[in-house]
Amino acid sequence: MPAQPAALDDQFFKLAIAATVFSVVLLTGYFAFMVTLPYDRLGYLVGRDFVNTWMGARIAVHGDPAVWFDLLSYNTALQETFRRGFPLHNWSYPPHLLLFTWPLAFTPYLTGLFLWTSAGFAALLAAVSPFERRPPRLIFICLAPAVALNAFAGQNGMFTAALMIFALTNLDRRPIWAGIAIGCLTIKPQLGVLIPLMLILTGRWRVFASAAATTLTLAGLTAAVFGPDIWRAYLEVALPIQKIILDKMTGIAAPMMPTPFQNMRVIGMPPEVCWAVQIGPSLAAVSAVIWTFWRKRDPDLSLALFVTAAFAAIPYAFNYDMVVFGWVVMLVLTRADSTVLDRRLAIAVWLLPVVTVILGLLYIPLSSLILLAFGARLVQRLFETSRDEDGSQTLLAVSNAEQSRPSPRQGILVPRTYIHTQGSMAQ
């Protein structure tokens, strides 16, 4: 049974409160028991991964960023900047990220972290507010578990979510700007791996051209500012290191990724087994996108399926990158035709950034099944809506054709019901 508007508002309000409580408890507990500013008890800086963004900004202004793609060189610089024994980090972002982050070089670390997180919230809010301005629903998106984890990790998930939401909601209304947003999304290239396929299938060539032009412009500008060697270092040094880290990831990182590959890593499977398990869901995700966008289907369900497939297709997707699912889940929950099953799956995906960590720490390799089940249900709903639409169109065409058929008795156009009536009377 579809949820009534009042029930939906109440559900969003409760979930918004739960999201707020989770965020407050997480951050308050962390700062109260784990932090002596600016470090936590494990030796990490507050905002953990933001150190990579901040250090990248500093080297962009004061040195040669290409050098820091080397793991040893970068970690030596970290220890010189902060203190000996600083935890191991990897600087692996595509170098054109520096075009956006270099102003952070002129801020102290904690000030930069505050500005970075605030700007992320603002970008996310700007992306979703044109479509939803009711406070409980905005809180549902902007304080979802993925957002809280993103703020905790000092990551860029709010920015990438804002770019993806803006691009997907403006493909037809503002194709040039949508393409620019997609080009900027290449700062996390794995998240947009299926976008070119979708654009080709739907014939959105202006968006495709704009995205390609933006990407090439960013790459060229990066080479002009930092030297062409920076791209050689990224391709020859950074990417191989990323491959090694992906294959041999340990500690808390693997539980933070709800992908089949990382689920297998959680229980200690070798890389060959992990890749074998990942290939099936990856192919299914690509196939689902091809089938969905081969023809016009329900737009909201199609977008929800696309984002889900984009994450299901890749082995390397952290929970803090799932900020965009707050918007996806809202698309599903606000539909009048969503069933109890649909709503439960949607809420499970909304909670997945936390659930995947819990399951991973318990050595239960099942978190990816939640996302895969959500995607499978979206495919089923798209099939059902397409079948219903095809049936309606067929009935309409038959009705129009029969209404236009001349009556054999009178030689004039008469409604089908009139023909049937006359036939009954003749008997």
NORHURA-V249667 format. One record per residue. N is the residue number from 1. RES is the residue in one letter. OMEGA is omega in degrees with one decimal (none if undefined). Layout:
n=N res=RES omega=OMEGA
n=N res=RES omega=OMEGA
This chain:
n=1 res=M omega=178.8
n=2 res=P omega=178.5
n=3 res=A omega=176.7
n=4 res=Q omega=-178.3
n=5 res=P omega=-179.3
n=6 res=A omega=179.0
n=7 res=A omega=177.9
n=8 res=L omega=179.3
n=9 res=D omega=178.8
n=10 res=D omega=179.4
n=11 res=Q omega=177.9
n=12 res=F omega=179.8
n=13 res=F omega=-179.8
n=14 res=K omega=179.4
n=15 res=L omega=177.4
n=16 res=A omega=177.1
n=17 res=I omega=179.3
n=18 res=A omega=178.9
n=19 res=A omega=179.9
n=20 res=T omega=179.7
n=21 res=V omega=179.5
n=22 res=F omega=-178.6
n=23 res=S omega=-178.5
n=24 res=V omega=-179.1
n=25 res=V omega=-179.0
n=26 res=L omega=-175.3
n=27 res=L omega=178.7
n=28 res=T omega=178.4
n=29 res=G omega=179.7
n=30 res=Y omega=-177.3
n=31 res=F omega=-177.1
n=32 res=A omega=-171.2
n=33 res=F omega=-172.4
n=34 res=M omega=-167.0
n=35 res=V omega=161.6
n=36 res=T omega=-168.5
n=37 res=L omega=3.6
n=38 res=P omega=-175.0
n=39 res=Y omega=169.3
n=40 res=D omega=-172.9
n=41 res=R omega=178.8
n=42 res=L omega=177.8
n=43 res=G omega=178.1
n=44 res=Y omega=170.6
n=45 res=L omega=171.3
n=46 res=V omega=-175.6
n=47 res=G omega=174.5
n=48 res=R omega=-173.2
n=49 res=D omega=178.6
n=50 res=F omega=178.1
n=51 res=V omega=178.1
n=52 res=N omega=179.1
n=53 res=T omega=-177.4
n=54 res=W omega=178.3
n=55 res=M omega=176.9
n=56 res=G omega=178.0
n=57 res=A omega=-179.0
n=58 res=R omega=-179.0
n=59 res=I omega=177.7
n=60 res=A omega=-178.0
n=61 res=V omega=-168.9
n=62 res=H omega=-176.0
n=63 res=G omega=-177.1
n=64 res=D omega=-176.8
n=65 res=P omega=-176.1
n=66 res=A omega=-177.2
n=67 res=V omega=-172.0
n=68 res=W omega=171.4
n=69 res=F omega=174.0
n=70 res=D omega=-173.0
n=71 res=L omega=-177.9
n=72 res=L omega=-179.5
n=73 res=S omega=-178.1
n=74 res=Y omega=-177.5
n=75 res=N omega=171.5
n=76 res=T omega=178.0
n=77 res=A omega=178.2
n=78 res=L omega=-179.1
n=79 res=Q omega=176.9
n=80 res=E omega=-178.1
n=81 res=T omega=-174.2
n=82 res=F omega=-179.6
n=83 res=R omega=179.2
n=84 res=R omega=179.9
n=85 res=G omega=180.0
n=86 res=F omega=-176.1
n=87 res=P omega=-178.0
n=88 res=L omega=175.1
n=89 res=H omega=179.1
n=90 res=N omega=179.1
n=91 res=W omega=-167.9
n=92 res=S omega=-178.8
n=93 res=Y omega=170.9
n=94 res=P omega=-169.8
n=95 res=P omega=179.7
n=96 res=H omega=171.0
n=97 res=L omega=-178.2
n=98 res=L omega=178.0
n=99 res=L omega=-178.6
n=100 res=F omega=-170.0
n=101 res=T omega=-173.2
n=102 res=W omega=178.5
n=103 res=P omega=179.8
n=104 res=L omega=178.4
n=105 res=A omega=-175.9
n=106 res=F omega=178.4
n=107 res=T omega=167.3
n=108 res=P omega=-173.5
n=109 res=Y omega=-175.9
n=110 res=L omega=176.3
n=111 res=T omega=177.8
n=112 res=G omega=178.4
n=113 res=L omega=178.6
n=114 res=F omega=-179.8
n=115 res=L omega=179.8
n=116 res=W omega=-179.1
n=117 res=T omega=179.2
n=118 res=S omega=178.5
n=119 res=A omega=177.1
n=120 res=G omega=175.9
n=121 res=F omega=-178.6
n=122 res=A omega=179.6
n=123 res=A omega=179.2
n=124 res=L omega=179.3
n=125 res=L omega=179.6
n=126 res=A omega=-178.2
n=127 res=A omega=-174.7
n=128 res=V omega=-174.1
n=129 res=S omega=176.3
n=130 res=P omega=-176.6
n=131 res=F omega=-177.2
n=132 res=E omega=-178.7
n=133 res=R omega=177.1
n=134 res=R omega=-172.9
n=135 res=P omega=-178.6
n=136 res=P omega=-178.0
n=137 res=R omega=174.9
n=138 res=L omega=177.3
n=139 res=I omega=177.6
n=140 res=F omega=179.9
n=141 res=I omega=-169.4
n=142 res=C omega=175.1
n=143 res=L omega=176.9
n=144 res=A omega=179.8
n=145 res=P omega=179.7
n=146 res=A omega=179.3
n=147 res=V omega=178.9
n=148 res=A omega=178.3
n=149 res=L omega=178.3
n=150 res=N omega=177.3
n=151 res=A omega=178.8
n=152 res=F omega=-176.2
n=153 res=A omega=-178.1
n=154 res=G omega=-173.7
n=155 res=Q omega=-176.5
n=156 res=N omega=-176.5
n=157 res=G omega=178.1
n=158 res=M omega=177.4
n=159 res=F omega=-178.9
n=160 res=T omega=176.0
n=161 res=A omega=178.8
n=162 res=A omega=178.9
n=163 res=L omega=-178.3
n=164 res=M omega=179.4
n=165 res=I omega=179.5
n=166 res=F omega=-178.5
n=167 res=A omega=-174.9
n=168 res=L omega=-179.6
n=169 res=T omega=-179.1
n=170 res=N omega=-178.9
n=171 res=L omega=-177.6
n=172 res=D omega=-176.7
n=173 res=R omega=-180.0
n=174 res=R omega=-172.4
n=175 res=P omega=-179.4
n=176 res=I omega=179.9
n=177 res=W omega=176.1
n=178 res=A omega=178.0
n=179 res=G omega=176.4
n=180 res=I omega=178.5
n=181 res=A omega=178.4
n=182 res=I omega=176.8
n=183 res=G omega=178.1
n=184 res=C omega=179.6
n=185 res=L omega=178.6
n=186 res=T omega=170.9
n=187 res=I omega=169.9
n=188 res=K omega=-167.8
n=189 res=P omega=-177.9
n=190 res=Q omega=-177.7
n=191 res=L omega=-177.8
n=192 res=G omega=-172.7
n=193 res=V omega=-178.6
n=194 res=L omega=-177.1
n=195 res=I omega=178.7
n=196 res=P omega=178.7
n=197 res=L omega=-179.8
n=198 res=M omega=-178.9
n=199 res=L omega=178.2
n=200 res=I omega=-179.1
n=201 res=L omega=-177.7
n=202 res=T omega=177.0
n=203 res=G omega=179.3
n=204 res=R omega=-172.2
n=205 res=W omega=177.7
n=206 res=R omega=176.8
n=207 res=V omega=-179.6
n=208 res=F omega=-178.9
n=209 res=A omega=179.5
n=210 res=S omega=179.1
n=211 res=A omega=179.7
n=212 res=A omega=-179.9
n=213 res=A omega=178.8
n=214 res=T omega=179.7
n=215 res=T omega=179.9
n=216 res=L omega=178.5
n=217 res=T omega=178.6
n=218 res=L omega=179.6
n=219 res=A omega=-179.8
n=220 res=G omega=179.5
n=221 res=L omega=177.2
n=222 res=T omega=178.6
n=223 res=A omega=-179.5
n=224 res=A omega=-176.0
n=225 res=V omega=-172.4
n=226 res=F omega=-178.7
n=227 res=G omega=-177.9
n=228 res=P omega=-178.6
n=229 res=D omega=-178.1
n=230 res=I omega=178.5
n=231 res=W omega=175.4
n=232 res=R omega=179.1
n=233 res=A omega=179.6
n=234 res=Y omega=-176.7
n=235 res=L omega=-173.2
n=236 res=E omega=-177.5
n=237 res=V omega=-173.3
n=238 res=A omega=-176.2
n=239 res=L omega=174.7
n=240 res=P omega=176.5
n=241 res=I omega=177.7
n=242 res=Q omega=179.1
n=243 res=K omega=178.5
n=244 res=I omega=-179.9
n=245 res=I omega=179.2
n=246 res=L omega=-177.0
n=247 res=D omega=-172.6
n=248 res=K omega=-175.8
n=249 res=M omega=179.7
n=250 res=T omega=177.4
n=251 res=G omega=-174.2
n=252 res=I omega=-172.8
n=253 res=A omega=-177.5
n=254 res=A omega=176.8
n=255 res=P omega=-179.1
n=256 res=M omega=-177.7
n=257 res=M omega=-179.4
n=258 res=P omega=178.2
n=259 res=T omega=178.3
n=260 res=P omega=179.8
n=261 res=F omega=-176.5
n=262 res=Q omega=172.8
n=263 res=N omega=177.5
n=264 res=M omega=177.2
n=265 res=R omega=-179.3
n=266 res=V omega=-178.5
n=267 res=I omega=170.4
n=268 res=G omega=179.2
n=269 res=M omega=178.6
n=270 res=P omega=-176.8
n=271 res=P omega=-178.5
n=272 res=E omega=178.3
n=273 res=V omega=179.9
n=274 res=C omega=178.9
n=275 res=W omega=179.1
n=276 res=A omega=178.8
n=277 res=V omega=-177.1
n=278 res=Q omega=-170.6
n=279 res=I omega=-179.7
n=280 res=G omega=176.4
n=281 res=P omega=179.0
n=282 res=S omega=178.8
n=283 res=L omega=177.7
n=284 res=A omega=179.3
n=285 res=A omega=178.6
n=286 res=V omega=179.2
n=287 res=S omega=179.6
n=288 res=A omega=178.3
n=289 res=V omega=178.2
n=290 res=I omega=-179.4
n=291 res=W omega=-176.4
n=292 res=T omega=-172.1
n=293 res=F omega=174.9
n=294 res=W omega=178.2
n=295 res=R omega=179.9
n=296 res=K omega=176.4
n=297 res=R omega=-179.6
n=298 res=D omega=-171.9
n=299 res=P omega=-178.3
n=300 res=D omega=179.1
n=301 res=L omega=178.5
n=302 res=S omega=178.4
n=303 res=L omega=178.3
n=304 res=A omega=178.2
n=305 res=L omega=-178.0
n=306 res=F omega=-179.4
n=307 res=V omega=179.0
n=308 res=T omega=179.4
n=309 res=A omega=179.8
n=310 res=A omega=178.2
n=311 res=F omega=-178.3
n=312 res=A omega=-174.6
n=313 res=A omega=-171.6
n=314 res=I omega=179.4
n=315 res=P omega=-171.3
n=316 res=Y omega=-179.9
n=317 res=A omega=-177.9
n=318 res=F omega=178.3
n=319 res=N omega=-179.8
n=320 res=Y omega=173.0
n=321 res=D omega=-174.9
n=322 res=M omega=177.7
n=323 res=V omega=-177.6
n=324 res=V omega=-178.1
n=325 res=F omega=172.1
n=326 res=G omega=177.7
n=327 res=W omega=-179.8
n=328 res=V omega=-179.3
n=329 res=V omega=177.5
n=330 res=M omega=176.5
n=331 res=L omega=-177.5
n=332 res=V omega=-175.6
n=333 res=L omega=-175.9
n=334 res=T omega=178.3
n=335 res=R omega=-179.0
n=336 res=A omega=-176.8
n=337 res=D omega=178.1
n=338 res=S omega=-179.9
n=339 res=T omega=176.4
n=340 res=V omega=178.4
n=341 res=L omega=179.7
n=342 res=D omega=-177.9
n=343 res=R omega=179.9
n=344 res=R omega=177.1
n=345 res=L omega=-179.6
n=346 res=A omega=179.0
n=347 res=I omega=177.3
n=348 res=A omega=177.4
n=349 res=V omega=177.7
n=350 res=W omega=179.9
n=351 res=L omega=-172.6
n=352 res=L omega=178.8
n=353 res=P omega=176.3
n=354 res=V omega=-177.3
n=355 res=V omega=-178.3
n=356 res=T omega=177.4
n=357 res=V omega=-179.3
n=358 res=I omega=-179.9
n=359 res=L omega=-179.7
n=360 res=G omega=179.3
n=361 res=L omega=176.0
n=362 res=L omega=-179.5
n=363 res=Y omega=176.3
n=364 res=I omega=-170.8
n=365 res=P omega=-172.3
n=366 res=L omega=-173.2
n=367 res=S omega=-179.6
n=368 res=S omega=-179.2
n=369 res=L omega=178.6
n=370 res=I omega=-179.9
n=371 res=L omega=179.7
n=372 res=L omega=177.5
n=373 res=A omega=176.9
n=374 res=F omega=178.7
n=375 res=G omega=179.3
n=376 res=A omega=178.7
n=377 res=R omega=176.6
n=378 res=L omega=176.5
n=379 res=V omega=178.6
n=380 res=Q omega=-179.6
n=381 res=R omega=176.8
n=382 res=L omega=177.1
n=383 res=F omega=-178.8
n=384 res=E omega=179.5
n=385 res=T omega=177.8
n=386 res=S omega=178.6
n=387 res=R omega=178.5
n=388 res=D omega=179.1
n=389 res=E omega=178.2
n=390 res=D omega=178.5
n=391 res=G omega=179.0
n=392 res=S omega=179.9
n=393 res=Q omega=178.5
n=394 res=T omega=178.5
n=395 res=L omega=179.4
n=396 res=L omega=-180.0
n=397 res=A omega=178.7
n=398 res=V omega=179.8
n=399 res=S omega=179.7
n=400 res=N omega=-179.3
n=401 res=A omega=-177.7
n=402 res=E omega=176.6
n=403 res=Q omega=-178.8
n=404 res=S omega=-177.0
n=405 res=R omega=179.0
n=406 res=P omega=175.8
n=407 res=S omega=-180.0
n=408 res=P omega=-178.0
n=409 res=R omega=-170.0
n=410 res=Q omega=179.3
n=411 res=G omega=177.8
n=412 res=I omega=179.2
n=413 res=L omega=179.9
n=414 res=V omega=177.4
n=415 res=P omega=179.8
n=416 res=R omega=-178.3
n=417 res=T omega=179.9
n=418 res=Y omega=177.8
n=419 res=I omega=179.5
n=420 res=H omega=-179.8
n=421 res=T omega=-179.5
n=422 res=Q omega=179.1
n=423 res=G omega=-179.7
n=424 res=S omega=-179.2
n=425 res=M omega=-179.1
n=426 res=A omega=178.9
n=427 res=Q omega=none
